[in-house]
Amino acid sequence: MQAVVLVGGEGTRLRPLTLTRPKPALRLVDRPFVRFMVDWLAGHGVDEVVMACGFRAELLREALGEGDGGGGPRIDYVEEPEPLGTAGPLRLAGDWGLLSDRFLALNGDVLSDLDLGALIAAHETSGATATLALHPVPDPTGYGLVRRDGGPGEPGRSPSTAGGEVREFLEKPEPGAIDTDEVNAGAYVLERSVLDLVPGGRAVSIEREVFPQLVGRGLYGQRLEGYWMDIGTPERYLQASWDILERRVETGFGERLDESGICVERDAAVHAAAEIAPPVLIEAGCQVAEGARVGPRAVLGAGTSVGAGATVSESVLDGGCGIGAGAEVAGSILGREVTVGARAVVAADSILGDGATIAAGARVGAEARVPPGEEVAA
């Protein structure tokens, strides 16, 4: 089976991290985020993945390569000459001769363990032209609702009916219009004929321009239960990190945690008088000094140091960061090689770009955004 992953966006909501790296190449816990998606696809029999790239495509190639060399999917790349939306890259991949007669297409912003095998099986059984993965959410007002035969809210039908022909789309509905909890989960099985509906040479939305044309012409939806999250915002990025550490989503990383929810790699040095509160990942080369507190909910990337008496909680620190003695980092995301001086404070919901420096005794206020390489004085 073949899959196309749409990873061409600029990730503006995760700036300043994405000023230096494309969002799919950002580390999520212990690997580039999009690697979780490749592993998810591999678990459902996908043996070839086409990355439809745009912004900083060369860095994504560097992060992923052409495959993992261990029997995983082969990875090819299609680079958009300009942003082409969510359907244009599929047309481009088809024009390049990279797509088979049937393939998966997926939004590259999603961390999930939904059963793609069930989606493929439903597509084959119904003889559909396109089958959408539908996921139930408690509050669908911020999503695109999908109404289908046999779906929740249809008279005489059970809400548990998994599949059915799509009847209508409703984008970001008002509360009074909600009659289903099923939203588009950004994963589809498509026949190659769908590409005939995608104009070439411009940006095309598969959700708004292509799928509406298929209503009544073989467009089906399949309800899939499980874990599903769009990680496109800082809040969701952090929540996805904790969900991986707390095993709320099925990933290979869970096997690395001990019974208490801690993973300290062998080459890390943690002082006996430091406090580690799970869930926590401390990667190789890290140093945690006496009296430091790491966690609950923390990721220390390789080579990061946490000074004596410093505190890191509810935060993700990429590789090579340095946290000075007595400093405090809470509820924040730090890029690579960020330096936080002694007694400095980084308040909740802040994002510090690669190479940023916070001077000793300085305070970074809540929700701050510090560009790559910038210094914040005391």
N, C-alpha and C positions, 0 to 999 in steps of 0.2 A: 504494500500500500504506500501511496505517496501523499505528502502533505506540503502545503504552502503556508508559511508563517509570515504574517504581515508585520514587519518591524521597521517601517520607514518613517515613523513619526519622530518629532524632535524632542518629545518629553518635556514640554515647557513647564508643566506643573511640578517637575522635580528639579528645576534649576535651583541652585547653580551646579548641582552634580552633573547635569546633562550638558553643561557648556563645554565639558572636556571629554565626555564619553556618551555614546548613544545609550538610551535607556535599557535596551535588551542586554547590553554588556555590563551594566551596573551589577555589583555583587549583591546577591540576596543570600544572607547567611554565609554559605561557604563556596559559592560558585556564581558565575555570571547568571543573571536571572533567566535568560532564555534557555540555559542548559536544563533547568527544571522542565521546560516545555519539551525539549528534545527527549529527555528521559521519559516523560509522560507518553509521548507519541511512540517511542520504542516499545513501551510496555503494552501497546495495543497493535503491535505488528507492523508499524510503519518502518520501512527500511530505506526511505529516501526523503529528505527534507529540503525544500527550496526556501531559502530566506529571501524575502522580497524587501530589499534594503533601500534606504535613502540617506538620511543624515549620518555622516561619519561611518560609512559602510566599511572602510578599511579597518577600523577598530573592532567592529563586530567580527570580521574575518579573523583578526588576530586573537580574539577571545575564544572563538569556537573552532577554527581550523576547518578542515574538510570532513571531519568525523572524529570519533574518539579512538579509533584504532583498535578497539576491543570488541568488534562485532556490532557496534551500534549503527544507527542510520548514516548513510552518506549524506553530506551536506553540500548543496550547491547554492549559488548566490545570483540574484538578479538585482541590479542596481538601477533605480529609477533615475532618469535624467532630470526629472522635476517631480514634485509631489503628485501622485496619481490617485489618491483616495484609497478606498478599500476594495475596489473592483479593478481599477486600472492596472495594478501590479499583476493581477491574475491574467489579464489579457496580455501583458508584456511577457510573462513567463510562457504563456501559450505560443506567442509569436516567436519566442526563442527556441521553441521545440522542446521545452522541458517538462510538459505536462502530459500525463496519460489520459485515457478515456474517462477515468473516474479518480477523484482525488479529494482529500480533506483540505479545507481552507480554515485558517485560525487567526484570530486577533492575537498579536504578540504581546499584549499587555496582561494576559490572564495567567494566574496561578491556579491550578485545578487538578482534581483527581477524578473528574467525571468519567463515566464508562464510555469511551469512544467506540469500543467494540459493539455496544448496544446501539449506538447511533448508526454505525455502518450496517449492522444486521437489519435495522429497521428500514434503512434506505433500500437495501437489496430486496427485502420482502415486499415493500410497497411498489417497487418499480418507479420510484420518484425520480424527478429531474434534479431536485435539490432537497436536502433534508437539513433542517436547522436544529441544533441542540437548544432546548429550552430549559431554563433553570428557575425554580421557584424562589422568590425573594419576599421577605415580610413587607417591605414598602417599595412598590414598583414605580412610584411617582417620578423618580429620576432616571428611569430606563425606558426602553421601547417595549411596550406590551405586544404580545403575539396572541391573537385569538385563532383558535383552530377547532375543527370538528373533534368532539370528544374531550375538549379541554374543560378546565374548571369553569363553572358558571353557565355552561350550556345546558338548557333544560333536558332532563331525561338521561343525562350522561354522568358517569361517575368521575369525580375529580382525579381519581387515580389512573384513569385511562392514559396510557403512556404516549401513544402516537395518534396522529390525525392530520388531515389536510388543512393547511393554513387558509384562513378566510380573510384576515384583516390584520393590519399593523396600526398601532396607536402609540405615537411618540410622546413621551413624558406627559402622561395623562393627568387630568385633574382628579382629585380623590373620588368625586361622584361618578366618574366614568370607569372606574376600576372594577372589572368583573372577572379577573383572572390574576394569578400571582406569577404567571410564566413570562419571563423576559428572554430576549435573544442573548444567548451565552457566548456568542462570537466564535462558534465552531460549526462548520458545515461540511456535509458530504455533497459534492457537486459532480454532475456529469459535464463532460467537456463542452457539450452543446450550450451550456450557460454562457460561455464566452462569446457566443454570437450576439448576445444582448449587451455587450460592453463596447461602447464606441472607443476607437483608438485615438491616441494623441491628446487626451485631456483627463483631468481628474474625474473619477466616477465613483459614486457611493453605491456599494452593493445593497445596503439596507434600504436606501431611499429611491434608487433608480432601477435596480435590477430585480430584486425580490418582488416588488409590487407587480411587475410585468408577468411574474410566474404564478400569481394567484389564479387558481383554477386550471393551471397547466402543469401540475405535477410538483407543487411545492408542499412539502410536509414538515411537520414539527415533531420532535421526540423529546418528551420530558425526561430529564436526567437528574437524579438526586446525587448529592455529594458536596464536596468543597469546591467553591468557585469564588474568586476575587480578582477584580481589576486593580492592579497595584499602581495605577497612574498618579496617585497623590501621595504626599509624604505620610499622611495618616494611614493609608492603606499599605504603603510600603512597610512601615513599622509593624502594622498588625499582621501582615503576611509573614514577616520575620518571626514574630512570636508564635504564630500558628504552626510554623515549621518546627520551632524549638519545642513547642508543647504538643506536637504530634497530632494536631487537629486536621492536618492534610497529609495524605500518604505520599511520602518521599523517601528516597534512599538515605537521607540524612538521619532520620530517626534511629537507625541502627548504630549510630556513633555515640549516642547519648547513654550515660549510665542510668541506673534506676532512679536517681534523684533528678535527672534532667540536666546534667552537666557534661560537657565535653571539653577536657583540657588535653590538648595534643602533647605528645611526649617531649617535644623540644621546647615547651613553654616552661617558664620558671615562676612559680607562684609561692610567695613567702608563706611560711606556716602560720604567721599571725595576720595574714590577709583574710578577708571574709568574702566568700563566693556564694551568692544566693541564686539558686536556679530559677528559671532556665538560663543557661549561659553557654556560649562557645568561646573558648580561648584558643586561638590558633598557634601554630608553631612559631617559635622565636619571640613570643610575648613575654613580658616581664611585669609581674604585679608585686609591688613592694609591700613592706610591712605596714599594717594598719589600713591598707587600701580596702575599699569595698567595691565589688563588681557584681552587679545584678541588684534585684531580680530583673530579668529580661535584659540581656546585654550580649553583644557580639563584639569581640576584639579581633580584628583582622591580623594577619601574620605580621610579626615584628613590632606590634604596638606595645608601648610601655605605659604603666600607670604608677605614678609616684606615691610615696609614703603618705598615707592619710587621705588620698584622693578618692572620689566617689564617681562611679559610672553606673547609671541605672536607666532602664527603659531606652537604651540608646544603641545605635549601630555605628561602630568605628571601623573604617576600612584599614587596609594595611599600612604599617609604618607610622601610625599616629603616636604622638607623645603627650601624655597628660601629666602636668607637673604636680609636685607635692601639694596636698591640700586643695587641689582644684576640684570642681564639681561639674559634671556633665549629666544632664537629665533630659530624657524624652527627646533626643535629638539625633541627627544623622551627620556624621563627619566623613568627608571624602578621604582620599589617600594622603598620607603624610601631612596631616593637620597637626599643628602644635598648639596646645593650650597651656599657658604658663602657670607657674605656681600660684595657688590661691585664686585663680581666675574662675569665673562662673559662666557656663553656657546654659541658658534657661530653656525651658521646654519648647518643643516644636520648632527649633532652629535647624538650619541646614548650612553647613560650612563646606565650601568647595575645596577641591584638591589643593593642597599646599597652603591653605590659609593659616594665619598665625594670630593667636589671641595672646596679648601681652600679659605678663604677670600682674595679677590683681585686677585685670579688666573684667567687665561684666558684659556679656552678650545677652540682650533682652529677649524675651519670648518672641517666637516666630521670626527671628532674625534670619536674613539671607546674606551670607558673606561670600563674595565672589572668589574664584580660584586665585590663590596667590596673594590675596589682600591681607593686610595687617590691621588688627583692631588694637588701638592703644589703650592704655589704662586711663 
